[in-house]
């Protein structure tokens, strides 16, 4: 049985409460943040009465209403009644003029005429309508959001090594001895500009330097800044779990589109050549870029693999100086006493040198 069929079958088994939790997570991944699950019981897969099922507050002061159903028959009629409720200011307390969009999620199929009828109901009131049925949701869970498929449906789409930036930061910061990534960006403006220029001019950028000097934090900042000027890209981070990643790469990067792949500690990746091959094999309907970090002692090995791909850039990252480390300690950890600052800064510099020399 294909993964898509597995996902569809599991979606069909969900009751209303479980589906609403999944649909909220799905919409959040699609960019609908500030979700308020009005129709969901907190801490349980149960629904409660209310209109809409989920409310999203937009920065412009307007709202998005979301309605969900797991009905198998009469879905169009059910959604027609939901729309009537959404447009009833007495029930919602919100005027129609403040409703920017309505989202309908379901685990069934709507005919073209049924979808058109629902869209006309919204268009008459100047409200945008988005409909996500079992087909679009299943394919999105397979191609884009395997974590939802795993957590809500128990379907393992991949080995969990390709994740988004937020998931990567959480996973990275849980590693013992890891330098936290969830801190402000400091002192690397020149290097940031170099890496961004490298991404604009080439499809492969390798940032190398000693362990613990901030390669990962710099690269994440570059990914975020790159997205600002290139919003058409999707960023995926590689979190190595000692499993073969080839099939995961095939699933994620076989579709058309623009992708930026962040490979942290490329020296730990058993098959970094897979990423080089992706760059070689990308089609005309794809734009794929790879940004990788590597420790200085392993740079030559990674460089050798990269040589087969001509369009690439290397950037060396040097250690911060003692005063810069002290400033980070003040800003991030509120360590202000001069004696403690000196001791911790000295310890940090010494640890970086010892760790690098030991490798």
C-alpha positions as CSV (number, residue, x, y, z in Angstrom):
1,X,0.0,0.0,0.0
2,X,1.4,3.4,-0.9
3,X,1.9,6.1,1.7
4,X,-0.8,8.3,0.2
5,X,-3.3,5.4,0.5
6,X,-2.2,4.9,4.1
7,X,-2.6,8.6,5.0
8,X,-6.1,8.7,3.3
9,X,-7.2,5.6,5.1
10,X,-6.1,6.9,8.4
11,X,-7.8,10.3,7.8
12,X,-11.1,8.4,7.1
13,X,-10.8,6.8,10.5
14,X,-10.6,10.1,12.4
15,X,-13.6,11.3,14.4
16,X,-14.5,15.0,14.5
17,X,-12.4,15.9,17.5
18,X,-9.2,14.2,16.3
19,X,-9.6,15.7,12.8
20,X,-10.0,19.2,14.1
21,X,-6.7,18.9,16.0
22,X,-5.0,17.6,12.9
23,X,-6.6,20.3,10.7
24,X,-5.5,23.1,13.1
25,X,-1.9,21.7,12.9
26,X,-2.2,21.5,9.1
27,X,-3.4,25.1,8.8
28,X,-0.7,26.3,11.1
29,X,1.9,24.7,8.9
30,X,0.4,26.4,5.9
31,X,0.9,29.8,7.6
32,X,-2.4,30.3,9.5
33,X,-0.9,31.3,12.8
34,X,-2.6,32.9,15.8
35,X,-5.0,29.9,15.8
36,X,-7.8,29.9,18.3
37,X,-9.5,26.5,18.4
38,X,-13.0,27.6,19.5
39,X,-14.7,24.3,18.6
40,X,-12.1,22.0,20.3
41,X,-11.9,20.8,23.9
42,X,-8.4,21.6,25.3
43,X,-6.4,18.5,26.1
44,X,-8.9,16.1,24.5
45,X,-10.0,14.9,21.0
46,X,-13.5,16.3,21.5
47,X,-15.5,19.0,19.8
48,X,-17.8,21.6,21.4
49,X,-20.5,23.8,19.9
50,X,-19.5,27.1,18.4
51,X,-19.0,29.1,15.2
52,X,-16.5,29.0,13.7
53,X,-14.6,25.8,14.6
54,X,-11.3,27.7,14.6
55,X,-10.7,31.5,14.5
56,X,-7.6,33.1,13.2
57,X,-6.9,36.7,14.0
58,X,-5.0,38.6,11.3
59,X,-2.5,41.5,11.9
60,X,-4.8,43.8,9.9
61,X,-7.6,43.3,12.4
62,X,-9.6,41.0,10.2
63,X,-10.4,37.3,10.7
64,X,-10.2,33.9,9.1
65,X,-12.9,31.4,10.0
66,X,-12.3,27.7,9.7
67,X,-14.9,25.0,9.6
68,X,-14.2,21.2,9.7
69,X,-16.2,18.0,9.1
70,X,-15.6,14.3,8.8
71,X,-19.1,13.6,7.4
72,X,-19.1,11.2,4.4
73,X,-22.4,12.3,2.9
74,X,-24.1,15.6,2.5
75,X,-20.8,17.6,3.0
76,X,-21.8,20.4,0.7
77,X,-25.1,20.9,2.6
78,X,-23.3,20.8,5.9
79,X,-20.8,23.5,4.8
80,X,-23.6,25.6,3.3
81,X,-25.2,25.7,6.8
82,X,-21.7,26.4,8.3
83,X,-21.3,29.4,6.0
84,X,-24.8,30.7,6.9
85,X,-23.7,30.6,10.6
86,X,-20.4,32.3,9.8
87,X,-22.2,35.1,8.1
88,X,-24.6,35.5,11.1
89,X,-23.2,38.4,13.1
90,X,-25.5,37.5,16.0
91,X,-23.9,34.0,16.3
92,X,-20.3,35.1,15.8
93,X,-20.2,38.7,17.2
94,X,-18.1,39.6,14.1
95,X,-19.4,41.6,11.1
96,X,-19.1,40.1,7.7
97,X,-16.9,43.0,6.6
98,X,-14.3,41.8,9.1
99,X,-14.1,38.3,7.7
100,X,-11.3,38.1,5.2
101,X,-11.4,34.4,4.5
102,X,-13.2,31.2,5.3
103,X,-11.4,27.8,5.2
104,X,-13.2,24.5,4.9
105,X,-11.4,21.2,5.7
106,X,-13.0,17.8,5.2
107,X,-12.2,14.1,4.7
108,X,-14.6,13.6,1.8
109,X,-14.9,14.7,-1.9
110,X,-16.8,17.7,-3.3
111,X,-17.9,17.8,-6.9
112,X,-16.9,20.9,-9.0
113,X,-20.5,22.1,-8.9
114,X,-20.6,21.8,-5.1
115,X,-17.4,23.7,-4.7
116,X,-18.6,26.4,-7.0
117,X,-21.8,26.8,-5.1
118,X,-19.9,27.3,-1.8
119,X,-17.5,29.8,-3.5
120,X,-20.4,31.8,-4.8
121,X,-21.9,32.1,-1.3
122,X,-18.6,33.6,-0.2
123,X,-18.1,35.8,-3.2
124,X,-21.5,37.4,-2.8
125,X,-20.1,38.8,0.5
126,X,-16.6,39.6,-0.7
127,X,-15.0,36.8,1.4
128,X,-12.3,34.5,0.0
129,X,-12.8,30.8,0.3
130,X,-10.2,28.0,0.6
131,X,-11.2,24.3,0.6
132,X,-8.9,21.5,1.6
133,X,-10.4,18.0,1.1
134,X,-8.9,14.6,1.7
135,X,-6.8,14.7,-1.6
136,X,-4.9,18.0,-1.0
137,X,-4.5,17.3,2.7
138,X,-3.1,13.7,2.1
139,X,-0.6,14.9,-0.5
140,X,0.6,17.8,1.7
141,X,1.1,15.5,4.6
142,X,3.1,13.2,2.4
143,X,5.2,15.8,0.6
144,X,5.5,18.7,3.1
145,X,4.3,17.8,6.6
146,X,5.3,14.2,7.5
147,X,5.5,15.2,11.1
148,X,1.7,15.6,11.1
149,X,1.2,12.3,9.4
150,X,3.4,10.7,12.1
151,X,2.0,12.4,15.1
152,X,-1.7,12.4,14.3
153,X,-2.0,9.3,12.0
154,X,0.8,7.0,13.0
155,X,2.1,6.9,9.4
156,X,5.9,7.1,9.0
157,X,6.5,8.9,5.8
158,X,10.2,9.3,6.3
159,X,13.0,8.9,8.8
160,X,12.4,12.3,10.4
161,X,15.7,13.8,9.2
162,X,14.2,16.5,7.0
163,X,12.5,19.2,9.1
164,X,11.6,22.9,9.1
165,X,13.6,25.6,10.8
166,X,11.5,25.7,14.0
167,X,11.6,21.9,14.4
168,X,15.4,21.9,13.8
169,X,16.1,24.6,16.5
170,X,14.0,22.6,19.0
171,X,15.8,19.3,18.2
172,X,19.3,20.9,18.1
173,X,18.9,22.7,21.5
174,X,18.0,19.4,23.1
175,X,21.4,17.9,22.2
176,X,23.7,17.6,25.2
177,X,26.5,20.2,25.1
178,X,25.1,22.0,22.0
179,X,25.5,25.8,21.8
180,X,21.9,27.1,21.9
181,X,20.5,28.3,18.6
182,X,17.5,30.0,20.1
183,X,19.5,33.2,20.9
184,X,19.8,36.6,19.2
185,X,22.2,37.0,16.3
186,X,25.4,38.8,17.2
187,X,28.5,40.3,15.5
188,X,28.4,38.3,12.2
189,X,27.0,40.9,9.8
190,X,30.0,40.8,7.5
191,X,29.9,37.0,7.3
192,X,26.1,37.1,6.9
193,X,26.5,39.3,3.9
194,X,29.1,37.0,2.4
195,X,27.0,33.9,2.8
196,X,23.9,35.6,1.3
197,X,25.9,36.8,-1.6
198,X,27.2,33.2,-2.0
199,X,23.6,31.9,-2.1
200,X,22.6,34.5,-4.6
201,X,25.5,33.7,-6.9
202,X,25.7,29.9,-6.5
203,X,23.7,26.9,-5.6
204,X,26.1,25.4,-3.0
205,X,27.6,27.3,-0.1
206,X,29.9,25.7,2.5
207,X,30.6,27.4,5.8
208,X,33.6,25.9,7.6
209,X,35.4,26.6,10.8
210,X,36.2,25.3,14.3
211,X,33.6,23.5,16.4
212,X,31.5,25.7,18.6
213,X,32.2,29.1,17.0
214,X,28.6,29.7,15.7
215,X,28.5,28.1,12.2
216,X,25.0,26.8,12.8
217,X,23.6,30.0,14.2
218,X,25.0,32.0,11.4
219,X,23.7,29.7,8.8
220,X,20.2,29.7,10.3
221,X,20.2,33.5,10.2
222,X,21.2,33.3,6.6
223,X,18.3,31.0,5.8
224,X,15.9,33.4,7.5
225,X,17.3,36.4,5.7
226,X,17.3,34.6,2.4
227,X,13.6,33.9,2.8
228,X,12.9,37.6,3.3
229,X,14.2,38.4,-0.2
230,X,13.2,35.0,-1.8
231,X,9.8,34.1,-0.3
232,X,9.2,31.5,-3.1
233,X,11.8,29.2,-1.4
234,X,11.1,26.6,1.2
235,X,13.8,25.9,3.7
236,X,14.4,22.4,5.0
237,X,17.0,21.4,7.6
238,X,18.8,18.1,7.8
239,X,18.8,16.6,11.3
240,X,21.0,13.4,11.1
241,X,19.5,10.4,12.9
242,X,22.0,7.7,11.7
243,X,19.5,6.4,9.0
244,X,19.9,6.4,5.3
245,X,18.5,9.7,4.0
246,X,18.3,8.8,0.3
247,X,14.5,8.0,0.2
248,X,13.7,11.0,2.3
249,X,15.5,13.2,-0.2
250,X,13.6,11.6,-3.1
251,X,10.2,12.3,-1.4
252,X,10.9,15.9,-0.5
253,X,12.8,17.2,-3.5
254,X,11.3,15.4,-6.5
255,X,8.5,18.0,-6.9
256,X,8.8,21.3,-8.8
257,X,9.6,24.4,-6.8
258,X,12.3,26.3,-5.0
259,X,14.2,24.6,-2.1
260,X,17.0,25.7,0.2
261,X,18.5,22.8,2.1
262,X,20.5,23.4,5.2
263,X,22.9,20.5,6.0
264,X,24.5,21.1,9.4
265,X,27.8,19.4,10.3
266,X,28.2,17.9,6.8
267,X,31.2,16.0,8.1
268,X,28.7,13.8,10.0
269,X,26.6,13.0,7.0
270,X,27.5,9.6,5.6
271,X,26.3,10.4,2.1
272,X,26.8,14.1,1.5
273,X,27.3,13.2,-2.1
274,X,23.5,12.7,-2.3
275,X,23.1,16.5,-1.9
276,X,25.6,17.2,-4.6
277,X,23.7,14.8,-6.8
278,X,20.5,16.7,-6.1
279,X,22.1,19.8,-7.4
280,X,23.3,18.0,-10.5
281,X,19.9,16.5,-11.2
282,X,17.6,19.4,-10.6
283,X,15.2,20.1,-13.5
284,X,14.1,23.2,-15.2
285,X,11.0,23.4,-13.0
286,X,13.2,23.3,-9.9
287,X,15.6,25.7,-8.2
288,X,17.6,23.9,-5.4
289,X,20.3,25.4,-3.3
290,X,22.3,23.8,-0.5
291,X,24.0,25.6,2.4
292,X,26.2,23.3,4.5
293,X,28.4,23.7,7.6
294,X,31.5,21.6,8.2
295,X,34.2,21.6,10.9
296,X,37.6,22.8,9.7
297,X,39.3,19.4,10.2
298,X,36.8,17.7,7.8
299,X,36.6,20.5,5.2
300,X,38.9,19.0,2.7
301,X,36.9,15.8,2.5
302,X,33.6,17.7,2.0
303,X,35.4,20.1,-0.5
304,X,36.5,17.0,-2.5
305,X,32.9,15.9,-2.9
306,X,31.8,19.5,-3.8
307,X,34.4,19.7,-6.6
308,X,32.2,17.8,-9.0
309,X,29.7,20.7,-8.8
310,X,31.2,23.8,-10.3
311,X,28.8,26.4,-9.0
312,X,29.7,26.6,-5.3
313,X,31.2,29.0,-2.7
314,X,33.3,28.4,0.4
315,X,33.4,30.8,3.4
316,X,35.6,30.4,6.5
317,X,34.2,31.5,9.8
318,X,36.6,32.6,12.5
319,X,36.2,32.7,16.3
320,X,34.6,35.6,18.1
321,X,37.0,37.6,20.2
322,X,36.9,37.8,24.0
323,X,35.0,41.1,24.1
324,X,32.3,39.8,21.7
325,X,31.8,36.7,23.8
326,X,31.5,38.9,26.9
327,X,28.8,41.0,25.2
328,X,26.8,37.8,24.3
329,X,27.0,36.7,27.9
330,X,25.6,40.0,29.0
331,X,22.9,40.2,26.4
332,X,21.7,36.6,26.5
333,X,22.4,35.4,30.0
334,X,22.5,38.6,32.0
335,X,26.0,37.8,33.3
336,X,27.3,41.3,34.3
337,X,29.9,40.8,37.0
338,X,33.4,41.4,35.5
339,X,35.0,38.5,37.3
340,X,32.4,36.0,36.1
341,X,32.5,37.5,32.6
342,X,36.3,37.0,32.3
343,X,36.2,33.5,33.6
344,X,33.4,32.3,31.4
345,X,34.8,34.0,28.3
346,X,38.2,32.5,28.9
347,X,36.7,29.1,29.5
348,X,34.7,29.3,26.2
349,X,37.7,30.3,24.2
350,X,39.8,27.5,25.7
351,X,37.1,24.9,25.1
352,X,36.8,25.8,21.5
353,X,40.6,25.5,21.0
354,X,40.8,22.2,22.9
355,X,37.9,20.7,21.1
356,X,39.3,21.7,17.7
357,X,42.7,20.4,18.5
358,X,41.4,17.1,19.8
359,X,39.7,16.5,16.4
